[in-house]
Amino acid sequence: MNNELLYRQRREQVENRLTELCHADEVPQKRLLESMNYSLMAGGKRIRPVLTMAFCAACEDDPSLALDLGCAVEMLHTYSLIHDDMPCMDNDDLRRGKPTNHKVYGEWLAMLAGDALQAEAFYTIANCGLHSAQIMEAVKVLGHAAGQRGICGGQYLDLDGEGRKRSVSELFATHGMKTAALIEAACELGCIAADAGVFQREAARRYGQVIGLAFQIRDDILDYEGSSEELGKTIGKDEKSGKFTFVNLYGLEKCCEFVQMNTDEAIRVAEDSFKNSEFLVWLAKELAGRNN
């Protein structure tokens, strides 16, 4: 099957399952559900859950086994975006071409929507139908990516570093946690759904690590030279807020080289570690050249 078509099919599966998992019932807290769904169903590339399904398939198992784990990753990712956009953090007005959650629902409801999505992510894993040992491993992997070793730790370093020049190690640590950790988890969760062994789980983590770094560097490039229309979010905001980025540190040309270098490493890992690596190779190349 054509890889582009396969990507669209898997993204559609994710969209449909997210709709089932977070539908807005006629309940007293319906407006909370509406706020959650406003951000959760706002579109986006669904790269993380697609990666979860892709790694399950790369381990030669049915990718639908990984669907709920992928949806859990997307819920957690969406929570992080809602909170990231709030006035006390990055204070952004635009996300995926729409007003940010707190601009539509207010700060307290946006905060609760993010909190609820984080909780729903782990609830979804607990009810995903895999064996208890797999569920325990999945919770550990996603929890590691979500907390002080992952998204929260990276967000702390990002905000704490505003307005000052940071070292190379600080910059890599920030985005290794804030961006790459959840992508890394998404990849490993696909292996867990397939009940794969240690070798393939480690390979999946490495693929996610380098793809996550390439993804963040590409984001920094687009923030510098892209447009709000293409990206669906405010551009040039990192520079205005005094954030130190890969472009600030290395310049555009070197950043493009880093994206390619990390993409090449992801491709090498995929081809060396998985018999069914064609889609993973294609996706790595697609992400390296994305414009949004």
Residue pairs with C-beta under 8 A, 6 or more apart in sequence:
3 278
3 279
3 282
3 283
6 279
7 50
7 279
7 283
7 286
10 46
10 49
10 50
10 53
10 54
10 63
11 45
11 46
11 50
13 53
13 64
13 67
14 46
14 49
14 50
14 53
14 67
14 70
14 71
14 74
15 41
15 46
17 67
17 68
17 71
18 40
18 41
18 71
18 74
18 75
19 41
21 68
21 71
21 75
21 120
21 124
22 33
22 36
22 37
22 40
22 41
22 75
22 120
23 33
23 37
24 30
24 33
24 34
24 37
25 33
27 33
31 105
31 109
32 109
32 112
32 113
32 116
34 105
35 101
35 104
35 105
35 109
35 110
35 112
35 113
36 113
36 116
36 117
36 120
38 101
38 104
38 105
38 113
39 78
39 81
39 82
39 95
39 101
39 113
39 117
40 74
40 75
40 78
40 117
42 95
42 96
42 98
43 96
43 97
44 96
45 290
46 74
47 183
47 186
47 215
47 283
47 287
48 70
48 73
48 74
48 77
48 182
48 183
48 186
49 67
49 70
49 71
49 73
49 74
49 186
50 70
50 283
51 70
51 183
51 186
51 187
51 190
51 208
51 283
52 66
52 67
52 69
52 70
52 73
52 186
52 187
52 189
52 190
52 193
53 63
53 64
53 66
53 67
53 70
53 190
54 63
54 190
54 279
54 280
54 283
55 66
55 187
55 188
55 189
55 190
55 191
55 194
55 204
55 274
55 280
56 62
56 63
56 65
56 66
56 190
56 191
56 193
56 194
57 63
57 190
57 276
57 279
58 190
58 200
58 270
58 274
58 275
58 276
58 277
58 279
58 280
59 190
59 191
59 194
59 196
59 200
59 274
59 276
60 194
60 275
60 276
61 193
61 194
61 195
63 190
65 130
65 193
65 194
66 189
66 190
66 193
66 194
68 124
68 125
68 127
68 128
68 129
69 125
69 128
69 130
69 138
69 189
69 190
69 192
69 193
70 186
70 189
70 190
71 124
72 120
72 121
72 122
72 124
72 125
72 128
72 138
72 142
72 189
73 121
73 142
73 182
73 185
73 186
73 189
75 117
75 118
75 120
75 121
75 124
76 117
76 118
76 121
76 142
76 145
76 146
76 151
76 182
77 182
78 114
78 117
79 113
79 114
79 115
79 117
79 118
79 121
80 114
80 151
80 155
80 182
81 95
82 100
82 101
82 102
82 110
82 111
82 113
82 114
82 117
83 89
83 111
83 114
83 155
84 90
84 92
84 155
85 91
85 92
85 95
85 100
85 101
85 102
86 100
86 102
86 107
86 110
86 111
87 102
87 107
89 155
89 159
90 159
90 237
90 241
92 100
92 233
92 234
92 237
93 99
93 100
93 103
93 234
94 100
94 228
94 232
94 233
94 234
95 101
95 232
95 233
96 232
96 233
97 232
97 233
98 232
100 110
101 110
101 113
101 114
102 109
102 110
102 111
105 113
118 146
121 142
121 146
122 139
122 142
122 143
125 135
125 138
125 139
125 142
126 135
126 139
128 135
128 138
130 138
130 192
130 193
131 195
134 192
134 193
134 195
137 192
138 189
138 192
138 193
141 185
141 188
141 189
141 192
142 185
142 189
144 150
144 181
144 185
145 151
145 181
145 182
145 184
145 185
146 152
146 182
147 153
148 156
149 177
149 181
150 177
150 178
150 181
150 182
150 185
151 177
151 178
151 181
151 182
153 177
153 178
154 173
154 174
154 175
154 176
154 177
154 178
154 179
154 181
155 178
157 170
157 173
157 174
157 177
157 178
158 174
158 178
158 243
161 170
161 174
161 243
161 244
162 241
162 242
162 243
163 242
164 242
164 244
165 244
166 174
166 244
168 249
171 244
171 245
171 246
171 249
172 213
175 212
175 213
175 216
175 246
176 209
176 212
176 213
178 216
179 212
179 213
179 215
179 216
179 219
180 208
180 209
180 211
180 212
180 213
180 215
180 216
181 212
182 212
183 208
183 209
183 211
183 212
183 215
184 204
184 205
184 208
184 209
184 212
185 208
186 208
187 204
187 205
187 207
187 208
187 211
188 201
188 204
188 205
188 208
190 204
191 200
191 201
191 204
192 201
196 204
199 273
200 273
200 274
203 269
203 270
203 272
203 273
203 274
204 273
206 265
206 269
207 266
207 269
207 270
207 280
207 284
210 262
210 263
210 265
210 266
210 269
211 262
211 263
211 266
211 284
211 287
213 258
213 262
214 258
214 259
214 262
214 263
214 266
214 284
214 287
214 288
215 287
216 246
217 246
217 255
217 258
217 259
217 262
218 259
218 287
218 288
218 290
220 238
220 245
220 246
220 247
220 255
221 246
221 247
221 252
221 255
221 256
221 259
222 230
222 231
222 235
222 291
222 292
223 231
223 235
223 236
223 237
223 238
223 239
223 245
223 247
224 235
224 236
224 239
224 245
224 247
224 252
225 252
226 235
226 291
226 292
227 235
228 234
228 235
230 291
230 292
231 292
232 292
238 245
239 245
239 248
246 255
246 258
247 255
250 258
259 288
260 288
263 284
263 285
263 287
263 288
266 280
266 284
267 280
267 281
267 284
267 285
270 277
270 280
270 281
270 284
271 277
271 281
274 280
